Amino acid sequence: GQAVHHGCLPLLMKRVRVLWRYLVVVVLLGGIMAGALSIMAFHDPASRDGNPGATAGTRPAQAPSDTVPPTMLPTVSAVAQRASSPRPASPAAAPASPFAVPPPTPAAPGSATPASATAGAGPDCVDQAVTSLAPAGAPPAPSSSRVESCQFMSVTLGRTMPYLIFLPPGYDASPAARYPVLYMLHGVGTGQGGSDTEWDQDGLLASGDQLMRAGAIPPFLIVLPQGDESFWVNQANGGPQWGDYTAHDVVNEIDQHFRTVPDRAHRAIGGLSMGADGALQLALNYPDVFSIAGADSPTLRPYNEMPPFYGDEAYFDAHDPVPLVRDHPDIAKTLHLWLDIGADDPWLPSADAFHQQLLQEGIPHEWHVWPGTHGNDYWIAHLTDYLDFYGQALAPCEGCAGH
């Protein structure tokens, strides 16, 4: 019995070692498979951070730092709430847009899109979580206004860019009508970059909705493009061409997919702070695209205070409103210009110097200095003034709604 015991023990130990090796292999394989599944999940946008629509070009989640508390927004109308759900991951997943019109034949670079339309896909947009911007008790309209959150591929920048577009009351009910367009540019913010939501958060779209419903201004589209901290300018030394992006890519995107009047007489461009400088520069450099420019609290400064992407002084002279007016007063005289600024705004001296320059050159313009400083509360207080200016400046046209 003792001999048998000692003969079986080595065999038993051998089998235990084999089983142990199998166990180690199984554990290693399980770890490898778990790691592979984790990598796949990380690269699947549908399972990351609860954001199934995370795509390039979507706007930042945080609001600009220069927004103001809701109590400072206009009481004339509730500001439209942005959609709580994220953008669909692809155009195919987006809900069909009820207002899309066939895009026209693509325009040549540098030119406006023709009014004629041919068959094609609609814009990549998501209707905001609101059926109407109208406040309670507002006069009835043929159809509701709304805000669309859209994105498109900018050929100039080589990236997907977001924008908001306001469709006025009656847009859906008048399928043959075309509309003027107002492009409103955001500022740089306070260290966090600019956002296409700034004017919307300030109440511009809600105020426009009420004024249009009341018949105080004619209906027109309002577009809020995204411009980061670009100063809305073609940057020197091979930098991003933000001016071409705005005047060509954005304008062509809107003309292709919405019922616009595609000519300079029916396009206005405005902006606040950095956007004010951009609106003036773009109207002066692209007079074939825009005929109206509004500058709310411009931040004009000399060459030695400009960012490096303005290049040398000759490049600056070709891309800043002050030298552009000095060198091309004939172009400035073709534009319908508006300037306003707060009496306590630190940029008042440079804005007033520009106003004096326009007077000396005999260039017609509207000039306003109102109480206030450089901030959203000032711009919010004058939303009606801005919209009234654009409503009067945008030329009447045959077939335009409300004209």
C-alpha positions as CSV (number, residue, x, y, z in Angstrom):
1,G,0.0,0.0,0.0
2,Q,2.9,2.4,0.8
3,A,4.4,1.7,-2.7
4,V,1.2,2.4,-4.5
5,H,0.8,5.7,-2.6
6,H,4.2,7.0,-3.6
7,G,3.7,5.9,-7.3
8,C,0.4,7.9,-7.7
9,L,1.6,11.1,-6.1
10,P,3.8,12.2,-9.1
11,L,1.0,11.5,-11.5
12,L,-1.4,13.6,-9.5
13,M,1.0,16.5,-9.2
14,K,1.5,16.4,-13.0
15,R,-2.3,16.6,-13.6
16,V,-2.6,19.6,-11.2
17,R,0.2,21.4,-13.1
18,V,-1.6,20.9,-16.4
19,L,-4.9,22.1,-15.0
20,W,-3.2,25.2,-13.6
21,R,-1.7,26.1,-17.0
22,Y,-5.1,25.7,-18.6
23,L,-6.6,28.1,-16.0
24,V,-3.9,30.7,-16.6
25,V,-4.5,30.6,-20.4
26,V,-8.3,31.0,-19.8
27,V,-7.7,34.0,-17.5
28,L,-5.4,35.7,-20.0
29,L,-7.8,35.2,-23.0
30,G,-10.6,36.6,-20.9
31,G,-8.6,39.7,-20.1
32,I,-7.7,40.2,-23.8
33,M,-11.4,40.0,-24.9
34,A,-12.5,42.4,-22.2
35,G,-9.8,44.9,-23.3
36,A,-10.9,44.6,-26.9
37,L,-14.6,45.2,-26.0
38,S,-13.6,48.3,-23.9
39,I,-11.7,49.8,-26.9
40,M,-14.6,49.2,-29.2
41,A,-16.9,50.9,-26.7
42,F,-14.6,53.9,-26.4
43,H,-14.6,54.4,-30.2
44,D,-18.4,54.1,-30.4
45,P,-19.8,57.6,-30.0
46,A,-23.2,56.2,-29.1
47,S,-21.9,54.9,-25.8
48,R,-19.5,57.7,-24.8
49,D,-20.5,60.3,-22.3
50,G,-24.2,59.7,-23.0
51,N,-23.8,61.7,-26.3
52,P,-24.9,59.6,-29.2
53,G,-24.5,62.6,-31.6
54,A,-21.0,63.6,-30.8
55,T,-19.6,64.8,-34.2
56,A,-16.9,67.2,-35.4
57,G,-18.2,70.7,-35.6
58,T,-20.8,70.5,-32.9
59,R,-21.0,73.6,-30.7
60,P,-19.6,73.7,-27.1
61,A,-22.0,72.6,-24.4
62,Q,-21.1,75.5,-22.1
63,A,-22.7,78.9,-22.6
64,P,-20.5,81.9,-23.3
65,S,-19.2,83.5,-20.2
66,D,-20.7,86.9,-21.1
67,T,-24.3,85.7,-21.0
68,V,-26.6,87.2,-18.4
69,P,-29.2,85.9,-15.9
70,P,-32.6,85.0,-17.4
71,T,-34.1,88.0,-15.4
72,M,-32.3,90.4,-17.8
73,L,-33.8,88.9,-20.9
74,P,-36.6,90.9,-22.7
75,T,-40.0,90.4,-21.2
76,V,-41.6,90.7,-24.6
77,S,-41.3,87.1,-25.4
78,A,-39.8,83.9,-24.0
79,V,-36.5,83.0,-25.4
80,A,-36.6,79.7,-27.3
81,Q,-35.1,76.8,-25.4
82,R,-32.4,74.9,-27.2
83,A,-33.1,71.2,-27.8
84,S,-32.2,69.0,-24.8
85,S,-31.3,66.0,-27.0
86,P,-28.0,66.0,-28.9
87,R,-27.6,66.3,-32.7
88,P,-28.1,62.9,-34.5
89,A,-24.9,61.2,-35.5
90,S,-25.6,61.4,-39.2
91,P,-27.8,63.3,-41.6
92,A,-29.7,60.1,-42.3
93,A,-30.7,59.9,-38.6
94,A,-31.9,63.5,-38.6
95,P,-35.7,64.2,-38.7
96,A,-36.9,65.4,-42.1
97,S,-37.0,69.2,-42.3
98,P,-40.5,70.4,-43.3
99,F,-39.2,73.6,-44.7
100,A,-36.4,72.4,-46.9
101,V,-36.4,73.5,-50.5
102,P,-34.4,72.0,-53.4
103,P,-30.9,73.5,-53.6
104,P,-30.0,75.6,-56.6
105,T,-27.2,74.8,-58.9
106,P,-23.9,75.5,-56.9
107,A,-22.6,78.9,-57.5
108,A,-19.1,79.7,-58.7
109,P,-16.6,80.5,-56.0
110,G,-17.0,84.1,-54.8
111,S,-20.5,84.5,-56.2
112,A,-24.0,84.3,-54.8
113,T,-26.1,81.3,-55.3
114,P,-28.7,81.7,-58.1
115,A,-32.4,81.8,-57.2
116,S,-33.3,78.9,-59.4
117,A,-33.5,75.5,-57.6
118,T,-32.9,72.0,-58.7
119,A,-33.5,68.7,-57.0
120,G,-31.2,67.8,-54.1
121,A,-30.9,67.0,-50.4
122,G,-32.2,69.3,-47.6
123,P,-30.0,70.9,-44.9
124,D,-28.7,68.9,-42.0
125,C,-30.8,70.4,-39.3
126,V,-32.6,69.6,-36.0
127,D,-35.7,71.4,-35.1
128,Q,-35.4,73.0,-31.6
129,A,-37.6,71.7,-28.9
130,V,-40.2,74.4,-29.4
131,T,-43.1,74.7,-31.7
132,S,-43.3,78.5,-31.6
133,L,-41.5,81.4,-30.3
134,A,-44.7,83.4,-29.8
135,P,-45.5,84.5,-26.3
136,A,-48.9,83.9,-24.8
137,G,-51.6,86.1,-26.3
138,A,-49.5,86.9,-29.4
139,P,-51.4,87.7,-32.6
140,P,-52.0,84.5,-34.7
141,A,-49.6,83.9,-37.6
142,P,-50.2,81.7,-40.7
143,S,-47.6,79.2,-39.3
144,S,-45.3,79.1,-36.3
145,S,-41.8,80.5,-36.3
146,R,-39.0,78.3,-35.1
147,V,-35.2,77.9,-34.7
148,E,-33.3,75.2,-36.5
149,S,-29.9,74.0,-35.3
150,C,-27.9,73.0,-38.4
151,Q,-24.5,72.0,-39.5
152,F,-22.7,71.8,-42.9
153,M,-19.3,71.1,-44.3
154,S,-17.3,74.2,-45.0
155,V,-15.1,73.7,-48.0
156,T,-13.0,76.7,-47.1
157,L,-12.2,75.6,-43.5
158,G,-12.3,71.9,-44.2
159,R,-14.5,71.2,-41.2
160,T,-18.1,70.8,-40.2
161,M,-19.5,74.1,-38.9
162,P,-22.8,74.7,-36.9
163,Y,-25.2,77.5,-37.2
164,L,-28.7,78.5,-36.0
165,I,-31.4,79.8,-38.3
166,F,-34.6,81.5,-37.4
167,L,-37.5,80.9,-39.7
168,P,-40.1,83.7,-39.3
169,P,-43.9,83.3,-38.8
170,G,-45.6,82.3,-42.0
171,Y,-42.6,80.7,-43.6
172,D,-44.3,77.3,-44.0
173,A,-47.6,78.7,-45.0
174,S,-46.2,80.6,-48.0
175,P,-44.1,78.1,-50.0
176,A,-43.7,80.6,-53.0
177,A,-42.5,83.5,-50.8
178,R,-38.8,84.3,-50.5
179,Y,-37.1,86.2,-47.6
180,P,-34.3,88.6,-47.0
181,V,-31.6,87.3,-44.7
182,L,-29.8,88.9,-41.7
183,Y,-26.5,87.3,-40.6
184,M,-25.6,88.2,-37.0
185,L,-22.1,87.5,-35.8
186,H,-21.2,86.7,-32.2
187,G,-18.3,88.2,-30.1
188,V,-15.3,86.5,-28.7
189,G,-16.7,86.0,-25.2
190,T,-14.5,86.3,-22.1
191,G,-11.7,83.8,-22.5
192,Q,-13.9,80.9,-23.6
193,G,-14.3,81.7,-27.3
194,G,-17.4,82.8,-29.2
195,S,-20.6,80.9,-29.7
196,D,-23.3,80.9,-32.3
197,T,-25.8,80.8,-29.5
198,E,-24.9,84.2,-28.1
199,W,-27.5,86.3,-29.9
200,D,-30.1,83.6,-29.3
201,Q,-29.4,83.6,-25.6
202,D,-29.6,87.4,-25.6
203,G,-33.2,87.2,-26.9
204,L,-32.7,88.4,-30.5
205,L,-34.7,85.6,-32.1
206,A,-37.6,85.8,-29.6
207,S,-37.7,89.6,-30.0
208,G,-37.7,89.3,-33.8
209,D,-40.5,86.8,-33.6
210,Q,-42.7,89.2,-31.6
211,L,-42.0,92.2,-33.8
212,M,-42.8,90.2,-36.9
213,R,-46.0,88.9,-35.5
214,A,-47.0,92.4,-34.5
215,G,-46.3,93.7,-38.0
216,A,-43.6,96.1,-36.7
217,I,-41.0,94.7,-39.0
218,P,-41.3,92.5,-42.1
219,P,-40.4,88.9,-41.8
220,F,-36.8,87.8,-42.7
221,L,-34.5,85.0,-41.9
222,I,-31.9,85.4,-39.2
223,V,-28.7,83.3,-39.3
224,L,-26.3,82.9,-36.5
225,P,-23.0,81.3,-37.8
226,Q,-20.1,80.0,-35.7
227,G,-16.9,82.0,-35.8
228,D,-14.8,80.9,-32.8
229,E,-12.2,83.6,-32.0
230,S,-11.4,84.3,-35.6
231,F,-12.3,88.0,-35.9
232,W,-14.3,86.8,-38.9
233,V,-11.2,87.6,-41.1
234,N,-9.1,85.7,-43.7
235,Q,-6.0,85.1,-41.6
236,A,-2.5,85.9,-42.9
237,N,0.3,83.5,-43.8
238,G,-1.9,80.6,-44.8
239,G,-4.2,80.7,-41.8
240,P,-7.9,79.8,-41.8
241,Q,-9.9,81.9,-44.3
242,W,-12.8,82.9,-42.0
243,G,-13.9,85.8,-44.2
244,D,-14.4,83.5,-47.2
245,Y,-16.1,81.0,-45.0
246,T,-18.6,83.5,-43.8
247,A,-19.3,85.4,-47.1
248,H,-19.2,82.4,-49.4
249,D,-19.7,79.1,-47.6
250,V,-22.3,80.2,-45.1
251,V,-24.2,82.4,-47.5
252,N,-24.3,79.7,-50.2
253,E,-25.4,77.1,-47.6
254,I,-28.4,79.3,-46.7
255,D,-29.2,80.3,-50.3
256,Q,-29.1,76.6,-51.4
257,H,-31.4,75.2,-48.6
258,F,-33.8,78.0,-47.7
259,R,-36.1,80.4,-49.6
260,T,-34.0,83.5,-49.7
261,V,-33.7,86.4,-52.1
262,P,-30.1,85.7,-53.2
263,D,-28.7,89.2,-53.9
264,R,-26.8,91.9,-51.9
265,A,-29.8,94.2,-51.5
266,H,-31.5,91.5,-49.4
267,R,-28.6,90.5,-47.2
268,A,-27.6,92.3,-44.1
269,I,-24.7,91.5,-41.7
270,G,-24.3,92.7,-38.2
271,G,-22.5,91.7,-35.0
272,L,-21.5,92.7,-31.5
273,S,-18.0,93.4,-30.2
274,M,-15.6,91.2,-32.3
275,G,-18.6,90.5,-34.5
276,A,-19.1,94.2,-35.0
277,D,-15.6,94.5,-36.4
278,G,-16.2,91.5,-38.5
279,A,-19.5,92.8,-40.0
280,L,-17.9,96.0,-41.1
281,Q,-14.9,94.3,-42.6
282,L,-17.0,91.7,-44.4
283,A,-19.3,94.2,-45.9
284,L,-16.4,96.3,-47.1
285,N,-14.5,93.4,-48.5
286,Y,-17.5,91.6,-50.0
287,P,-19.8,94.4,-51.2
288,D,-21.2,92.1,-53.9
289,V,-22.6,89.9,-51.1
290,F,-23.8,92.4,-48.4
291,S,-25.4,95.8,-48.7
292,I,-26.1,96.5,-45.1
293,A,-23.8,96.3,-42.1
294,G,-24.5,96.9,-38.4
295,A,-21.7,97.3,-35.8
296,D,-22.8,97.1,-32.1
297,S,-20.0,98.1,-29.7
298,P,-17.1,97.7,-32.2
299,T,-13.6,97.1,-30.8
300,L,-11.5,98.9,-33.4
301,R,-7.8,99.1,-32.6
302,P,-4.5,100.0,-34.3
303,Y,-2.2,97.6,-36.1
304,N,0.2,97.2,-33.1
305,E,-2.6,95.9,-30.9
306,M,-4.0,93.3,-33.3
307,P,-3.5,89.5,-33.1
308,P,-0.5,88.0,-35.1
309,F,-2.9,86.5,-37.7
310,Y,-3.3,90.0,-39.2
311,G,0.2,89.6,-40.7
312,D,2.1,92.7,-41.7
313,E,0.7,96.2,-41.9
314,A,-0.2,96.0,-45.5
315,Y,-2.3,92.9,-44.8
316,F,-3.9,94.6,-41.8
317,D,-4.8,97.6,-44.0
318,A,-6.7,95.2,-46.4
319,H,-8.7,93.6,-43.6
320,D,-9.6,96.2,-41.0
321,P,-12.5,98.6,-41.3
322,V,-10.6,101.8,-40.6
323,P,-8.0,101.6,-43.4
324,L,-10.6,99.9,-45.7
325,V,-12.8,103.0,-45.4
326,R,-9.8,105.3,-45.8
327,D,-8.7,103.4,-49.0
328,H,-12.1,102.6,-50.4
329,P,-14.6,105.3,-49.5
330,D,-16.5,104.6,-52.7
331,I,-17.3,101.1,-51.5
332,A,-18.3,102.4,-48.1
333,K,-20.8,104.8,-49.7
334,T,-22.7,101.9,-51.3
335,L,-23.4,100.4,-47.9
336,H,-26.2,101.1,-45.4
337,L,-24.2,101.5,-42.2
338,W,-25.1,101.5,-38.5
339,L,-22.9,102.0,-35.5
340,D,-23.8,102.1,-31.8
341,I,-21.9,101.9,-28.5
342,G,-22.4,102.5,-24.8
343,A,-21.4,105.8,-23.2
344,D,-19.3,103.9,-20.7
345,D,-17.8,101.4,-23.1
346,P,-14.0,101.5,-23.0
347,W,-14.0,101.2,-26.8
348,L,-16.0,104.4,-27.2
349,P,-13.0,106.6,-28.3
350,S,-12.0,104.3,-31.2
351,A,-15.7,103.9,-32.3
352,D,-16.2,107.7,-32.2
353,A,-13.0,108.2,-34.2
354,F,-14.4,105.9,-36.8
355,H,-17.7,107.8,-36.8
356,Q,-15.7,111.1,-37.4
357,Q,-13.8,109.4,-40.2
358,L,-17.1,108.4,-41.9
359,L,-18.4,112.0,-41.5
360,Q,-15.2,113.4,-43.0
361,E,-15.5,111.0,-46.0
362,G,-19.1,112.0,-46.5
363,I,-20.3,108.4,-45.9
364,P,-23.9,108.2,-44.7
365,H,-24.4,106.1,-41.5
366,E,-26.4,105.9,-38.4
367,W,-24.6,106.6,-35.1
368,H,-25.9,106.1,-31.6
369,V,-24.3,106.4,-28.1
370,W,-26.6,105.1,-25.4
371,P,-26.1,104.6,-21.7
372,G,-24.3,101.4,-20.8
373,T,-21.0,99.6,-21.1
374,H,-19.6,96.7,-23.1
375,G,-21.7,93.7,-22.2
376,N,-24.8,91.6,-22.9
377,D,-27.1,93.8,-20.8
378,Y,-26.4,96.7,-23.1
379,W,-27.1,94.7,-26.3
380,I,-30.2,93.1,-24.8
381,A,-31.6,96.6,-24.1
382,H,-31.3,97.5,-27.8
383,L,-32.5,94.4,-29.6
384,T,-35.6,96.2,-30.8
385,D,-33.5,99.1,-32.2
386,Y,-31.3,96.6,-34.1
387,L,-34.2,94.7,-35.6
388,D,-36.0,97.9,-36.5
389,F,-32.9,99.1,-38.4
390,Y,-32.5,95.8,-40.4
391,G,-36.3,95.6,-41.0
392,Q,-36.2,99.1,-42.7
393,A,-32.9,98.6,-44.4
394,L,-33.6,95.3,-46.1
395,A,-35.0,96.3,-49.5
396,P,-38.6,95.4,-50.5
397,C,-38.8,92.9,-53.3
398,E,-41.4,91.3,-55.5
399,G,-42.5,88.0,-54.0
400,C,-41.0,88.8,-50.6
401,A,-43.3,87.9,-47.7
402,G,-44.5,91.0,-45.8
403,H,-43.1,93.6,-48.3
